[in-house]
Amino acid sequence: MLELAAEDVDAHRFTRAVEAGRALLAAGEAERASACFDAALTLWRGEPLIDVGESEVLHAAALRLTEQRLEAVELRADALRALGRGGEVVRELLTEVAAHPFRETLAARLMRALAAAGRTSEAMQQFQRTEALLREELGTTPAEVLRSALAELQTNTTRVSAVDGPAAETASGSDPTGDAAATAAARVSTPLPRRRTSFVGRGHDVDGVRQALRASRLVTLSGSGGVGKTRLAAETVGAHAADWADGYAFVELAPLERERADRSAVTAVGAAIANALTRFERPDELATEWAEALERTLSGRRMLLVLDNCEHVVEATAHLIDDLLHRLPLLRVLTTSREPIGVDGERLYPVQTLDLPAADAAFPVATGSPAVRLFLDRATAAHPDFALSEANSADIRAIVRSLDGMPLAIELAAARVRSLPLPDLRARLSDRFQLLTNSTRHAVPRHRTLHAAVAWSWELLTDAEAAAARRFSIFAGGATLDAIIRVCGPDAIDTVTSLVTKSLVDFDGQRYRMAETIRAYAAVELTAVGGADEVARVHADCFLEFSDAAAPGLRTAAHPDWLGRLIAEHGNCAAALRWALDAGDGERAVRLYANLVWYWLLRGLHGDIAERRREILTLLGDTPPPGCTAAYLACRYADEVPAYFTNIWWGQIQENTGQFERLTRAALTEDRAPHPIFVLILALRDLLADDDSLLLACTTSDDPWLRGNALIAQGFDELGGDHPARALPTLEAALACLSVHGDARSHSRALISLASYRTRMLGLDSARPLIARALELLSADLGAGERIGVLLFSAEMSLVGGDTDSAATYLDRAEPLITPHIIPAPGRFLAATQAHLAHLRGDNDRALALFRRMSEMPFPAGPPPAGRHDTARFVIPVFVSTVYAATLVAAGQPDDALHGLSIPRELAAQTSAALLAEVGIGYALVALAKGAPASAARILGATDRINRRAGVSRIGPFRRRALDQAEAALGPADLGAEFLAGARLTDEAVLELLRTVR
């Protein structure tokens, strides 16, 4: 019988999620309850238990689960209704009611959802259909749950009629009597704007505006055009009309002419308010009696006055509001405007765009975004069969993100699903003003097209503001004030502040940003007036200067600050490079690339590197621009340099024509110096010919990055010499340098390098503090490849020291980050480390399977060994070969192990005796398996001599295994004799001894 934990059975998870949601909903936590119901319903894959055979027990269980699913659907509808999002479930409930027509609880939820979506008549029709079905098919009448839904519907319809109808019958000459009539006459309310669609993603804002009105007598909903200020004001009043005992007045000011310096709009604004309140019948009354009408209607009343779209008459509005609030202490005012009204005591309530999904949000998660929900709601209205799916989720995310979460733009885009496939809609947003128009006849003119919505705001700008906005459009992803002054001119502080006030530019306390839709409009305006190319050139120079400082900054202790700034300016730098390429400006293009490539490497943005490199080399050919040899060198070879966790060695630039050396030496003679990593690689190439002059110069350089990394390279070169122990103080000096002056990447390289030496020479305990410090330097801002390497090296060092628990922890952290394009052959390193762990934990079958997988992966091509100066390059492959040999021997395959050791043996012979000693451990295990313990003991003695000379004092798990087996086979005396015999062998004799193992 198969035994599974409850967590592994989706039916149990479904039931638990439904019950959790039910409890949360009862506790008033509708948002969390909705998430629980979503999670539960996501688990549903069709009819329950349909493929498990016939059984009364299973049939009953299936019925029970089906009932629970319907309850979850209903409860989810209740939760969304509590959140003010009841209209979002109309389509889902229509489907369920069609499938379960006699379930009155479903029908009641559908009626409420239709009403929430503004489809009251359809809600009434649904009641009538259900009532008729019950009567004709079952001979019954609707139950209380359905009658209650009808009563709510009728009550709400009556309330809306009262709110949206004429202010008071007395205005048309009637003579009401009785208490009810007196109350109606005392309350003054004007119609709200018609709300024909559901209200999505703003429920919390309704409560926020209500609280703001309780705290202040004047609240202004500010924000850019199309962000939803009018709708939020109408929803707030509609939801909380009872807060104002004497009613409210909603006054639309958009039709008024724009005020001018020579013509005040006070009379026009005052007359508009008075007309809304008292319904003047003769136009001539407006000009003479509006002030008296306002005084008569508003005096002594606890009312809310809503003034919509004030930005074009803001001076007049401010004058009137100031006067009214001074004379009418019970009055409160709510305005919508693209800039503040500017009256003392005003409280701003910025209306933000809708929250966006993350660019890589998973399909189910995306539905939590209000921007996505709005798109789905409006798209479903336009195309009833439309639904979010795994296939279209990426397009919908991209569309709403491209539109910055602006509700008007999203609604206009969603309406296009009637005639455009989503991929085409997404692609055509580059021409959003042509694409996004509204065919709805009732839409106000400024909302019929996206262009009109932005133009309404643009036309309110002064000439200076419009000029600044045009130049600001060159910034991609926002800008700092310093950059704005550089590109927009010295007066930009005042003009950009004014653009922030008028909601055309956002300011988050550090950066200024223009929404993409407004930016696109301003860019068109910039092209129309001329000068776009000049603005782009100034912008490119601004960010060339920035990147000139940022590239070397990444190599210093200020690395986190520069990394953060580069992340923020990524869009601007990419735009500057794009302009330089399009303009054919090779010098600016190659210099920008040479600065940015180090950031791209750090962040794992390999696509940017390859694509831009190809374009620049096509533009420049084989000749760098004058004075730009260093930049050209980076363009040619930067993508070949190692990740920061690996050692720098001479062959990492895989080029044998001499061009690398020529370019590097030429760059050293120019004012703009080459990146120090190229100088260090050149020094290591010189070292192959035993010319250490450049390497020694690097180890004493004034550049801390070059000095510290050169010391690391020198330390690893010393490992291959006659005195490997000299590497320890050299590596310690490198760490001392880079821990103070270097960036986190170089600091980590120094830590890993020294930890590797200590682990292999002195034992894991001496390296643990270094490993811990290297792991602390990892940051989420680093590319996945950067993080993978540190984790894998930490795991490998733990395994060398026999600490399988720590190794497993590091591997668990590294494995999810691995993708094929991250670093060269990451799968080989991961598989080898996992195999090492499996073998040490006794799972030899898994270890062999992992080694086979590793052998199937391509190994990066490289030059042949280059003598003792290549020792560091082969440390990992040689150690892996020993692990593989031990695994094969344990599996009873010593011949395969012997075959696998031949190549590492010859590599070690050409590079370092220390590596030969490591290979010898594998040979000793093979000899023991083949029944030659004396030969194994002699090998162990020979490798012990080499290790002692190199300063190795640790005894790893494989050496310990070989010693124990040899002693068991020979006894202590014979083991000692053979061991001493081996210790007397020269290095050349040791190599021959290994070759004799058969």
N, C-alpha and C positions, 0 to 999 in steps of 0.2 A: 504494500500500500504506500502511495506517495504521501509524505508528510510535509506540509507547507505551513509556514508562519502566516498568521492572519494578514500581515502587511503585504504578503506576496499574492494575495487573492483580491482581485479587483472588486468583487462583490462586497467583501468586508470593508475595503477602503471607501467604496461608494456609500455604504450605510453609515459609516463613521462620519464622513464628511457631511451627509445630510443632517444627521443629528446635531453635529457641531453648529451647522448653519441655523438650525431651528432654535437652538439655545441662544445663539448670538442675536438672532432677530427678536426673540422675546426680551432680551436684555437691552434692546434699542440700538444695537451695533449693526446697522443695516449694511454698511460698507463691507465689513468683515464677513457678514452673513452671505452677502452676494458672492464674495470670492469663494466661500466654501461650496455654495451651490454650483458655481461655475466649475470648480474642480471635480465635484461629484459627477456632473452631467458630461464632462469631458471623457470620463471613463466608459460611458455608455457606447457600445459598439453594435447594437441591434438587439434582436429578441434574446432574452436571457436563457441560458441553459438549453439552447435549441439543438445542440449537437451531442448531448450526453445520454441519449436514449429515453425510453418511455418508462415513467415511474410516477405514481401518485405523489410521492414525496417531492420529487423534482418538479413536477407540475405545480404543486402548491408553492414551492420556493420561487418558481418563475413568476407566478401570479403576484406573490408578495413583493418581489423586486420591481415588477412593472408598476404596481401601486406606489411604491416608494419613489420611482422615477417621476410619476405624475405629480406626487406631492412636492418633489424637488422643483419641478417646473413652476408649480403654483407659488411656492414659497419664494422662489427667485423673483417672480413677478411682484410679490408683496415687497420684497427688499428693494427692488429698483423703484417701485412706486414711492416708498418711504424716502428714497434719495432724490425724488423729483425727476426720475428717469423712467416713469411708467410707460411712456410711449415707445421705448426701445424694444419691447417684447411683442409688439403687435403681430409681426410676421410669424414668430415662433408659436404664439398662442392660436393664430388662425389655423396653423397646421395641426396642432393638438386637438382643437375643437372639432376639426373636420374628421379626425380619427376617433374621437370620443364624444359624439354629439349629445349624448344624454348626461354627460358629467357637468352638473350645474356649477360646481365650484370653478371649473375651467371657464365656462361661459361667463361667469361673473367677473373673473380676472380679465377676460378679453374685453368686456364692456368698459371696465375701468381703464385699461390700456388704450383703447380707442379714444376715450374721452381725454386722456392725458396727451394724446397725439393731436388733439384738436378736431377729431373726427366724431363729433357728438351724434350726428344723424346716423352714422354707421353703428354706433353703440346702441342706439335705440332699435335699429333694425335687427341687431343681433339678439336683443331681448325678445323681439317679436318672433323671430325664427325659432328660438329655443322654446318659447311658450307654445307655439303652434305644434312643434315636434312632440313635446311632452303630452299635449292634449290629444293629438291624433294617434300617436303610437303607444302611449302608456296609459292614457286616460287620466292623467294627473295634472295638477297646476304647479307653477314654479314654487320651489321651496324658499324659505326665508333668505338664504344666501343670495339668490338671484333677485328677489324682491328688494333686498337691501341695496344691491348694486343699482337697481333702477331708481330707488328713492334718492340715492346719492347723486345720480345723474340728473334727476329732475331738480334737486335742490341747487346743484351747481349751475344748471342752466338758468334758473331763476335769478341766482346771485349775479351771474355774468350779465344778464339782461339789465339788472338794476344798475350795475357798475358802468356798463357800456352805453346805457340809454340816455335820454335827455336828463339834464341836471335836476330840474324840478318842474312839475306840471304847472306851477304858478307862473312860470315864464311864458306859457302859451295861453294864459288867461283862465285856467280852471280854478276852482275854489274848493280845495280839499278840506274835509272835515274829519274829526276824530283824531285819536292819539297817533295812530299809524301815519296818517296823512301829515300831521304836524311834524313827526320825526323825519319823514321824507323831505318835507319842505326845508327843514333845518340843515339837512345834509346836502352838500354840493359836490357832485362828482361828474367828471367829464369822461367821454369814451377813451379807452386805452387803444393803442395801435393794435390792429388785428394780429393775433398770433395763430397762424394757420399751420404751423409745423411744430413738432415736439421741441422741447427745450433740453439741449444735451450739454452735459459737462460743466454746467454753471450753478448747480444746486448750492454749493458752498458759498458762492458769490452772493446769492440772494440773501442768505443769512448775514454775510459780511456787510452788505449795504444796509441792511436793517439795523445792525448794531451801530454802524457809523452814523445813521440818522438819529439814533437814540443819544449818541454822544455829542453830536454837533448839529446846529440849526441849518448849516449849509454844507452839503456834500456834493462834490463834483466827480462824476464818472469820467475819467480821462483815458484817452487812448487813441490809437490811429483809426483811420476810417476803415470800416468793415470788421472791426474787432468785436462788435456786439454790444455797444453801450446802450443803444435804444432798447434792444430786446431785454437786456438785464434790468433796465429801469422799469419797463412794463411788467416783467415777471415779478419784480420785487413788490410793486404796487398791487398787482393782482393777487399775490400770495398773502400779503399782509395789509390789505386795505382797512381792516378793522383797527389798525394801530392809530389811525387818524379819525377821531370821533366825528369830526364835521366834514370829512370827505377829502377829496383830492382833485387836482386839476392837472391834466397832462396837456402841455402846450407845445406844438411843433413849430419851431422857428426857422427851419430850413427854407421855407418858401420866401422869407423876407429877403429884400435886396441887401447886398453887402454894404456895411457902413463905410463911410469915407471920412477923411479928415475935415472936409468942408460940409459934411452932411451927417448930422447925428441920427442914430436909429432908435433913440429912446422912445419916441412916439410910436414908431412901428412895433417895437417890442411890447410896449405897454398896451397898445390896442389889440395885439394878438392875444395877450393874456386875458384882457377884458372880454374879448369876443368869445374866447373859449368858455369863460365863466358865465356870461350873461346872454350870449347869443343875440347880439345887436341885429335888429332887423333893418335899420337904415344905415348905409355906409357913412353918411355924413356924421353920424353919432360917434364913430370911431375916433375922429380927430379931436373932438371937443370934450367927450364925456368919459374917456377911458379911465382917467385918474379917479374920478368920482365913483365909477363902477367898481374899480379895484378896492377902494376904501370901503364901499358899502358891502361888497361880497365877502371880503376877507377879514374885516374887522371883527375881533372877538371870537374868531373861529380857530379851533385846533385842526389846522389843515396842512396838507402837503402840496406844494406847488412844484410840478415837474416841468422843467424847461429843457426841451430836447434840441440838440444841435445849435449850440450857442456860439461856436467858434468864429463865425463871420460877423456876428454882432456883439462881440464879447465886451466892448467898452460900454455899450448901452445896457447890456444885461447886467454888468457889474454895477452900474449906476442905479438901476431899478432895484436890484436885489438888496443893495446896501440900504436904500431908503425903506423898502418894505420890511426888512428885518428890524430896522430901528423903530418903526412905527407899530409893527404888529408882533408883539412878543410871543404869541402862540403859533405863529407861522413857521414852518420848516420848508426848506427848498432843496430839491434834488435836481442837479443839472447834468447834462451830458455835453462834453466839449472836447475838442482835440487839444485844448490848452486850458490851464487854470483860469477861473473867472477873475481871481485877483482881489477878493474881498476879505477883509479881516475876519478871522474865525473860520475860513473855508477849510474843509477837510477833503483832501484828495483821496479818491479810491481808484487807483490805476486798474484798468481792465486789461488783463494780460491776454495774449493769445492762448489757445488751448494747449494743454500739456501734450508733448509729442512722445511717440514710442522711441525707444533706442533704435539706432540704425540697424542693429543686428537682433532686434527683439524677436523671440520665437513666436510662432503663429498664435498659440493660445494667449501669450502674454500681451500681444499687440492690442487685443480687444480691451485691455484696461486703459488705454489711452483715450481721453476725451476727443482728441482730434480724429482718431480712427472711428470712434463711435459716431461722431457727427457725419463723417463721410459715409459710413454704412447706412445710417438712418436716411440721409438724403438720396443716396444711390438706390436704396430699396424703394423709396417713393417714386423715383424715376423709372426704375426697372424692377418690378416686384420679385423676379427670380434671382436677383443679385444677392450674393452672400459671400462673406469672408471665408477663405479657404487657404490651405497650405500653399496652393499654386499661386494665388494672387496676393498673398500677404505682403511679399516684398515690394510689389508695385504700389500697394496702398500706403505702406510705410513711407516709401520714397516720395509719393505725391504729397502727403500731408506735411512731411518734413520740408520739401521744396517750397511749400506755401507757408512755412513758418507757423503753422497752426492757426492762421487767420480764418475765422469762421466764414466770412463772406466768400473768400477765395475757395475754401473747401466746398461750400455749398454749390458754387458755380461749377467747380470741377466735377463734383459728384453728379450733377445733372447731365454731364456729358456721357455718362456710361450708357445712356440710351442709344448713342450713335458711334461711340468710339471704344475699341478694346482697351483695356487698362494699360498694356505696354505702350500703345500709341498715345494715349492720354498723357502718360508719364513723359514720353519723349517730346511731346509738343509743348510742354510747359516752358520750354525755352522761349516760346512766343506767347506767353501767358495772356497778354493784353488782347491779342487777336482771338485767342481760344475761349477765354472765360467771359461769356456773356450770359445774360439771363432773359429767357423768353417768357417769363412769368409776367402777365399783364399788370398785376397789382403791385409789382416792385416799384419803389420810388426811383426816380431817374438816376440818382447818384449811386444806386445799388444794382442797376441793370447791367453794368459791365464793371469789371475790375478796374479798367482804365478810368472810368468815371469816378469811382470811389477814391482813387488816388488823386485824380485831377482836382477834385473838390478841395482837398487839403493843399495841394500844390499852389493853387490860385490864391491862397491866403498868404503866401510868403512875400516878404519884401524882396527887392532885387538882390540885396546882399545875402539874404537867407537862401534864395534860389541858387545863387552862384556857388555858395558854400555847399549846398546839398548836391549840386551837380558834380563838384570835385570830390565830395565825400563818396560818391558812388563807386569810385575806383577801389575802395577798400573792400577786401573780401574777408568776411569774418570779423569785422570791427577793427578798431584802432585805438591806440593810446593818444592822449592829448598832444604829446610831443610829435607824433607822426602826423596828426591832423594839422598842426601848425606848419609842419614842413611842407605838406602837400596842398593844404587849403589856404595858406597864407597867415600872416601874423595877427589878423583880426579874427581868426577862426574861433578863439575862445568865446567871444560874445555871440557870434552867429551860430555856432554849434550849440551853445547853451540855449539859444532861442529855438533851434530845431528840436532839442530835447523837450522844451516847454510845449511845443506844438505837436508832439507825439510823432514826429517823423524820424527821430533818432532816439534810441534807448541808451540809458547809462546805468551800469550796474555797480557803480562806485569805483571802478578801475578802467573799464573800457567802454567806448562808444560803439554802438552797432546800429546799422540801418537794416530793417527787415528786407528780405530778398525782393519782395514785390515792389516796395518803394525804391529800392536800389536799382531795380531794372527800369523803372520809370525815369529815375534821375539820370541813368546812363543814356537813355534815349534822348533826354533833354540836352545832355552834355554833347552828344554827337550832333544834335541839331544846331547848337550855337557855335560849334567848332571848338578846337583845342583839345579834343580827347586824346590825341597822340602826345601832346605836350604834357598833359596831366599824367598819363601813363609813364612817361619818361621820368618825371619828377618822383612818382611813386616807386618806380624801379630803383632809382638811385637811393631813395630813402631806405629801402629794404636791402639793397646791396651793402650799404653802410652798416645796417643792423646785423646782417649775416657775417660781415667781416669781423665784427666783434664777437658774435655768438659762437662761431666755429672754434676759435681758440678758447673761448670761455668754457666750452664743454670739456676741456682737458684740465680744468682747474678745480679747486675746492668749491668754486661758485657754480659747479655743474648743475645742481638742482634748480637754481634760479634761472640759469640760461636755458635749461631744458623746458621749464615752465613757460618761459617767454617764447621759445620756438614753437611749442605746442599752440600757444595763443596766436602766433603770427604765421602759422603754417599756410593758411589761405592766402595771406598777402604775399608771402615769399613765392608760393606757387604761381600766383597771378603775375608777379614781376618777372619770373622766369618765362612764363607763357608769352608775355608781351615781347620780351627780348628775342625769343625764338621766332615769333611771328613777324617781328620787325627785321629779322636777319642781323641782329646786333650780336655778333659772335662773342665779343669781349665781355659784355654784361652777362650773356647767357652762361659762358663757361665759368666765370667768376662766381655767379650765383650758385651754379651746380656744385662747384668745388667746395663751397661753404655748407650747402644744404645736405650734401651726400652723407656727411657724418651723422647728422640728425636722422636721416632716413635709415641708415644702417642701425643706429641705436634703437629705433622704433620698429624695425622689421618691415619697413615700407619698400620692399624689394621691387614692386611694380613701378614705383616712381623712379627708382634708380635706373632700371633697364630701359624704360621708355624714353626718359629725358636724355640719357647717355647716347642712345642711338640718334636722336634728333640733333644733338650738339655735334657729334662726330660727323654726321652728314653735312652739317653746316660748315664745319671747320676743315674737314679733311685731315691730312697728316701734319699740318703746320699750326702750332699755337699762335694766337695773336701776340704782338710784341709785349713783353713784360708779363705774360700770362702763362709761362711754362709750368709753374707750380699748379695753377688751376687746371691746365690741360693734363698734367700728370695725374691729378685726382680724378679727372673725368675718365681717363684711360684705365686706371688700376684700383680705384678705391673699393670697388665691389669685390676685389680679391683679398682684401686684408682680413685678418682673423677676427672673430668675435672676441670680446675682452676676456673671456675665461680661458682661452687657449693660448699656447705659447707662440711668440713671434719667431719665425724662422726664415731662413734665406729663400726657400722655395715657394713661399706663399704667393709671390708674383710669378705666375707660370708663363714666363716669356724668356726666350733664349736668343733673341735677335740682337740684344744689346741696346734696344731702344729704351728700356726702363733705366738702365745705368746712364745713358746719354741724357735723357730728360731730367733725371734727378740731379746729376752734376751741373747741368745748365741752370736748373732752377735755383741751385745754391748760390749762383752768381748774381741773381736778380734781387730787386728790392723786396718783392713778395716771396718769402721763403716757402719751401714746400712743407707739407704736413710732416711732422717729425717721424711718423711711422715709416715713411718712404726713406728717410735718411737712415733709420735704424736697419731696415731691410737691406739697403745698399751696404751698410757697414758689415752686416753678416755675410753678404756675398763676397766682400773683400776678404773676410776672415777665411773663406775657403782656400784662398791663396796664401794663408798665414800672414796677411796684412791686417794687423789689429789696430792701426793708427786711427781710423775713423771711429771704431767701436770705443776705443779709449777716450777719444774726444767727446763722444756721446755721453759716456759715464761721468764726465765732468762738465756737461753743458749747463748753461744758465737756465735752460728750459727744464723745469722740474719733471714734466711729463717724459721728455726725452731721456733725462738723466735716470729716472727711476726705472723705466722700461728697458733701458740699455743695461742697467745693472741686473735685471731679471735675465735678460738674454746672456749676459756674461756668466751669471751663476749657472745656468743650464749648460753653457759651453764647458764650464769647468768640470761638470759631472762626467764628461767624456775624456777628461785628461788623466794625467798620472796621479793627481791628488784630488779626488772628487770631494773630499771633506771641505775643501776651500770654498765650495759653493755656498755653504751655510752662512758665513758672515756676509757674503755678497748679496744673497737673497734677503738677509735681514736688513742690510743697508738700503736695498730697494724698497722694502716695506716702510722703513723709517722715513724715506723721502716721500713716497706717494701717500702715506697716511696723513701727512701734514699738508702737502701742496697739491696732491693729485685729485682727479675726479673719482667718483665712486667706482667707475668701471676699472680704472687703473689700480685703485686701491684694492679692489676685489681680485684683480689678476695677481697682484703681489701676495695677497693672503693665500690664494689657492696655490700659487707656485711654492711658497714656503711650506704650506701645509702638506703638499705632495712630497716635498723633500723629507720633511720630518716624519711623515707616516711611513715612507718606504725605508728610511734610514734609522729612525729612532723609535718608531712605534706610534700608534694612533693617539695615545693619551697626550703626547707632546703637541699634537696638531689640533686637538679638539677646540681650543679657544680660537684658533685662526679660522677654522671652518665656521664656527658660530658667528664670528664677526663678518665673514664673507656673506653669509645668509642674511644677516641684518641689513646689508647694503642693497639687497634686492628691492626693486620698486615696481609697482604696477605700470609706471610710465615706460619701463624698459620693454623692448620687444620680447616676444615669447622665446626667441632663440637665445637672448642674453640670459634669461632666467633659467632656461633648461640646462644650459651648460654648467652653471654653478651647482645646481641640484644633482646632476649626474656625476660630476666630479666628487661632490660631497658623499654621494652614495658609494662610489668606487673606493674612495679612501677609507670609508667605514668598513667596507668588505675586506680590504687589504689588512685592516686591523682586526677582522673577525667580528665586528659589531653588526650583526644582521638586522637587529631591530631598528637602529638608526638608518641603515641603508634602505630598509623597506619604507620608512617614513619619507625619505627624500624622493624615492622612486614614485611613490603615490602622488607626490606634489608635482613631479616632472611629467609624468605620463600624459595627463590631459592636455599639456601644452604642445605636444609633439604633432607636427604636420609635415608632410614630405618636403615642403619648400623652405623650412625654417633654417636649418644649417646643413652643411654637407654631411651626408650619411648619419643623421641623428638616430635613425632606426638601428644602425649597427651598434652604436654606443649604448643605446637603451637596451637592445636585446642582449648584448654581452654582459651588461651590468645585471640585468634580470636573471640571466643564466648563472652568473656567479652567485647571486643570492640563492637561487633555487638549489644549486649544488651544495652550498654550505648548510642549507636547511634540510638536506637529505632527499630532495625531490630531483633525483638524477634524470628521470624521464623528461620532466619539464625543462631541465637545463639543456639536455641534448636537443630537444625540439627548438628551443630558443637559439642555440648555436647554429642549427640547420637553417633557421630563418635568417640569421645574421649572414651566413655564407651565401644566401641567395640575393643579398642586397649588394648593389654596386659599390665598390670602394673608390673614393675619389682618386683620380689619376695624379701622379706626382713624379718628380725626377728621381733617379736612382740615388742610393745612399751616397753621402759625400764625406765619409770618414768620421773621425771623432767629433767633428763640429756638428754632426747630425744626431747626436745622442737623444736630445729632448724630443725629437720628432717621433722616435720609435719606442718611447717608454710604454705608452698605453698598449700598442699592438703586441709587444713582447709579454707584458704582464697578462694580457687576455689569452695569449697562446698557452701560458702555463695553466691558467684556469681550465681552458678547453682540454688540454692534455689530461689533467687530473680527472675531469668529468668522463672522458673516454676510457681512462684506465678503470675508474669505478664501475663503468658499464661493461667491463670485460672486453674492451676493444683497444688493447695496447698497440697493435700494429697501426691502427688509424691515428692514434696519438703520436706515435713515432713519425709517421709521415707528416703530420701537421706541424711538428717542431722543426723540420729541416729549414724552412725559410727563415723563421725567427732566429735560428742558430746562426745562419750566415749573415743576417742583418747585424746581429750582436757582434759577430767577429769583425765586421767592418767599421763598427762605431765605438763600442765601449765594453770593457771587461765587466763592468757592473751589470750590463744587460746580459752578458754571457752567463753570469752567475745566476740570474733569474731564470734563463732558459734551462740551466742545469737542474733546477728543481723538477721541472717536467721530465727531464731525462732520467733522473733518479727514480721517479715514480714508475716510469715505463720499465726500467731495469728490474725493479722489485716485482712488477707484475709478470715479467718474463723469467723469473727465477734466477736472477743474477744479483743477489743482495750485496755481494762484495763489490761489484762494479758500482752499485748505487752508493755504498758507503764511501768509496773513493771519490765519486763525483761530489758527494756532500762535503767532504773534507776540502776538495779543491775550491768549491764555491764559497765555503766559509772563509778561506784565506783571502779570496778576492773581496768579499764583503767587509772583512775586518780592515783591509787596506783602504777601502772606500769610506769607512766610518759607519758601516751598517751594524747596528747592535740588535735589531729586532729579529724575532723568529716568527715568521708568519704561519698561518694555519697549514699550508701545504708543506713547508719545510719541516714543521713539527710532525706532520703525518709521515713523511718519508723517514725521519730519524726514528720514530717509534717502530715503524715496520722493519727497518734495517736492524734495529736492536733486537726485535723479537726473532728475526731470522738468524742473526749471527751470534747474539749474546754480546754483553758489554765489551769483553776483551777483544774479540775479533773486530767488532765495530770500531773500537778505538784504533786498532792497528791499521785497518784500511783507511780510516778517516785521516790519520797522520800521513799515510802514504800519499793520499790525494792532496793534502795541504802542501806537500813539497813540490808539486807540479808547477811548471811555468804556465803562463796564460796560453801559449801556443800548444803545450801538451794537454791542457784542459780541453781545448777545442778538438784535438785529435781523439781524446778520450770519449767525448760526446759522439763523435762520428763513428766510433766502434760499437756503439750500442745497436744491437740487432734484434 
